[in-house]
């Protein structure tokens, strides 16, 4: 479980594609769909997580190295 952290998960998005800049060690969790927002015109948002965060979905077969 030493690798049980978001940065080793294949669903962790550093958000550095297309020149986007990640803040600190944050990224986006792409495991679940975006979270709905209150208004009908608002866009859904992907959860922001820290690279050292972890969740109960961790499994060795879901690591980014795969």
MDAnalysis code that builds the backbone (N, CA, C; Angstrom):
import MDAnalysis as mda
import numpy as np

u = mda.Universe.empty(198, n_residues=66, atom_resindex=np.repeat(np.arange(66), 3), trajectory=True)
u.add_TopologyAttr("name", ["N", "CA", "C"] * 66)
u.add_TopologyAttr("resid", np.arange(1, 67))
u.add_TopologyAttr("resname", ["UNK", "UNK", "UNK", "UNK", "UNK", "UNK", "UNK", "UNK", "UNK", "UNK", "UNK", "UNK", "UNK", "UNK", "UNK", "UNK", "UNK", "UNK", "UNK", "UNK", "UNK", "UNK", "UNK", "UNK", "UNK", "UNK", "UNK", "UNK", "UNK", "UNK", "UNK", "UNK", "UNK", "UNK", "UNK", "UNK", "UNK", "UNK", "UNK", "UNK", "UNK", "UNK", "UNK", "UNK", "UNK", "UNK", "UNK", "UNK", "UNK", "UNK", "UNK", "UNK", "UNK", "UNK", "UNK", "UNK", "UNK", "UNK", "UNK", "UNK", "UNK", "UNK", "UNK", "UNK", "UNK", "UNK"])
u.atoms.positions = np.array([
    [0.807, -1.201, 0.000],
    [0.000, 0.000, 0.000],
    [0.849, 1.264, 0.000],
    [2.162, 1.110, -0.131],
    [3.041, 2.281, -0.137],
    [2.748, 3.196, -1.319],
    [2.243, 2.651, -2.433],
    [1.930, 3.464, -3.604],
    [0.490, 3.952, -3.604],
    [-0.227, 3.757, -2.502],
    [-1.635, 4.163, -2.430],
    [-1.730, 5.676, -2.330],
    [-1.476, 6.343, -3.433],
    [-1.618, 7.794, -3.490],
    [-2.029, 8.190, -4.900],
    [-2.661, 9.306, -5.002],
    [-3.241, 9.735, -6.272],
    [-2.224, 9.807, -7.414],
    [-1.016, 10.279, -7.146],
    [-0.053, 10.440, -8.239],
    [0.334, 9.118, -8.898],
    [0.129, 7.984, -8.219],
    [0.460, 6.701, -8.830],
    [-0.752, 6.049, -9.502],
    [-1.913, 6.697, -9.432],
    [-3.142, 6.159, -10.017],
    [-3.245, 6.560, -11.487],
    [-3.704, 5.645, -12.333],
    [-3.824, 5.973, -13.751],
    [-4.949, 6.965, -14.029],
    [-5.803, 7.232, -13.052],
    [-6.886, 8.195, -13.219],
    [-6.524, 9.589, -12.705],
    [-5.276, 9.779, -12.238],
    [-4.811, 11.082, -11.776],
    [-4.351, 11.886, -12.982],
    [-4.913, 13.060, -13.159],
    [-4.576, 13.942, -14.277],
    [-3.788, 15.119, -13.727],
    [-2.510, 15.209, -14.092],
    [-1.657, 16.312, -13.626],
    [-2.169, 17.660, -14.102],
    [-2.993, 17.635, -15.131],
    [-3.564, 18.840, -15.718],
    [-2.475, 19.746, -16.292],
    [-1.485, 19.124, -16.922],
    [-0.399, 19.886, -17.534],
    [-0.467, 19.822, -19.054],
    [-1.499, 19.175, -19.597],
    [-1.686, 19.087, -21.039],
    [-2.109, 20.455, -21.564],
    [-1.725, 20.764, -22.769],
    [-2.087, 22.030, -23.411],
    [-1.601, 23.250, -22.640],
    [-0.486, 23.110, -21.936],
    [0.112, 24.250, -21.248],
    [-0.560, 24.625, -19.943],
    [-1.537, 23.840, -19.489],
    [-2.187, 24.152, -18.216],
    [-1.183, 23.975, -17.081],
    [-1.305, 24.774, -16.071],
    [-0.371, 24.708, -14.949],
    [-1.073, 24.192, -13.706],
    [-0.559, 23.128, -13.157],
    [-1.096, 22.596, -11.909],
    [-0.619, 23.474, -10.761],
    [-1.447, 23.644, -9.760],
    [-1.058, 24.413, -8.590],
    [-0.503, 23.459, -7.547],
    [0.658, 23.759, -7.058],
    [1.330, 22.927, -6.056],
    [1.415, 21.490, -6.551],
    [0.891, 20.556, -5.782],
    [0.937, 19.148, -6.195],
    [-0.457, 18.644, -6.554],
    [-1.343, 19.558, -6.937],
    [-2.720, 19.193, -7.213],
    [-2.911, 18.652, -8.616],
    [-3.967, 17.870, -8.772],
    [-4.359, 17.348, -10.061],
    [-5.855, 17.065, -10.032],
    [-6.345, 16.448, -11.084],
    [-7.762, 16.125, -11.175],
    [-7.965, 14.625, -11.073],
    [-8.970, 14.210, -10.332],
    [-9.322, 12.800, -10.231],
    [-10.311, 12.483, -11.340],
    [-9.938, 11.579, -12.238],
    [-10.799, 11.213, -13.366],
    [-11.466, 9.853, -13.146],
    [-11.458, 9.341, -11.926],
    [-12.052, 8.036, -11.654],
    [-13.570, 8.076, -11.797],
    [-14.190, 9.063, -11.204],
    [-15.643, 9.232, -11.259],
    [-16.001, 10.381, -12.187],
    [-17.268, 10.484, -12.593],
    [-17.665, 11.603, -13.456],
    [-17.564, 12.936, -12.718],
    [-17.558, 14.036, -13.467],
    [-17.506, 15.358, -12.827],
    [-18.676, 15.557, -11.866],
    [-18.440, 16.382, -10.860],
    [-19.458, 16.698, -9.860],
    [-20.362, 17.790, -10.423],
    [-21.654, 17.591, -10.318],
    [-22.627, 18.575, -10.807],
    [-22.527, 19.872, -10.013],
    [-22.899, 20.943, -10.665],
    [-22.922, 22.255, -10.038],
    [-24.376, 22.688, -9.851],
    [-24.626, 23.688, -8.991],
    [-26.004, 24.046, -8.631],
    [-26.895, 24.528, -9.776],
    [-26.355, 25.295, -10.694],
    [-27.191, 25.879, -11.742],
    [-27.178, 25.077, -13.035],
    [-28.249, 25.131, -13.808],
    [-28.322, 24.363, -15.054],
    [-27.314, 24.819, -16.115],
    [-26.835, 26.043, -16.019],
    [-25.853, 26.562, -16.973],
    [-24.413, 26.306, -16.531],
    [-24.229, 25.832, -15.307],
    [-22.892, 25.594, -14.762],
    [-22.339, 24.262, -15.261],
    [-21.051, 24.220, -15.498],
    [-20.381, 23.005, -15.938],
    [-20.022, 22.141, -14.734],
    [-19.986, 20.838, -14.957],
    [-19.520, 19.927, -13.913],
    [-18.024, 20.092, -13.718],
    [-17.537, 19.783, -12.530],
    [-16.120, 19.929, -12.212],
    [-15.540, 18.599, -11.752],
    [-14.330, 18.296, -12.218],
    [-13.618, 17.120, -11.746],
    [-13.072, 17.431, -10.358],
    [-13.098, 16.471, -9.437],
    [-12.547, 16.713, -8.101],
    [-11.048, 17.029, -8.161],
    [-10.638, 18.050, -7.421],
    [-9.220, 18.411, -7.315],
    [-8.652, 17.642, -6.129],
    [-7.529, 16.959, -6.367],
    [-6.875, 16.164, -5.323],
    [-5.391, 16.489, -5.289],
    [-4.763, 16.247, -4.169],
    [-3.313, 16.388, -4.044],
    [-2.644, 15.099, -4.491],
    [-1.433, 15.191, -4.986],
    [-0.742, 13.996, -5.491],
    [-0.519, 12.955, -4.407],
    [-0.412, 13.372, -3.140],
    [-0.190, 12.418, -2.053],
    [-1.500, 11.964, -1.401],
    [-2.653, 12.485, -1.886],
    [-3.940, 12.028, -1.369],
    [-4.168, 10.587, -1.802],
    [-5.178, 9.956, -1.252],
    [-5.537, 8.594, -1.654],
    [-7.013, 8.381, -1.352],
    [-7.580, 7.345, -1.936],
    [-8.986, 7.038, -1.686],
    [-9.176, 5.527, -1.593],
    [-10.378, 5.106, -1.323],
    [-10.675, 3.691, -1.173],
    [-10.720, 2.926, -2.481],
    [-10.571, 3.603, -3.603],
    [-10.579, 2.922, -4.896],
    [-9.211, 2.374, -5.281],
    [-8.179, 2.680, -4.487],
    [-6.827, 2.252, -4.856],
    [-6.741, 0.736, -4.993],
    [-6.124, 0.308, -6.076],
    [-5.811, -1.102, -6.307],
    [-4.536, -1.128, -7.142],
    [-3.608, -2.039, -6.879],
    [-2.352, -2.063, -7.627],
    [-2.548, -2.108, -9.137],
    [-3.620, -2.730, -9.615],
    [-3.830, -2.807, -11.071],
    [-4.296, -1.485, -11.669],
    [-4.563, -0.473, -10.861],
    [-4.984, 0.830, -11.365],
    [-3.853, 1.849, -11.343],
    [-2.616, 1.399, -11.153],
    [-1.517, 2.351, -11.107],
    [-1.185, 2.882, -12.487],
    [-0.581, 4.051, -12.519],
    [-0.267, 4.719, -13.773],
    [0.742, 3.955, -14.618],
    [1.541, 3.100, -14.012],
    [2.567, 2.349, -14.748],
    [1.966, 1.346, -15.700],
    [0.724, 0.987, -15.511],
    [0.070, -0.015, -16.359],
    [-0.280, 0.592, -17.691],
])
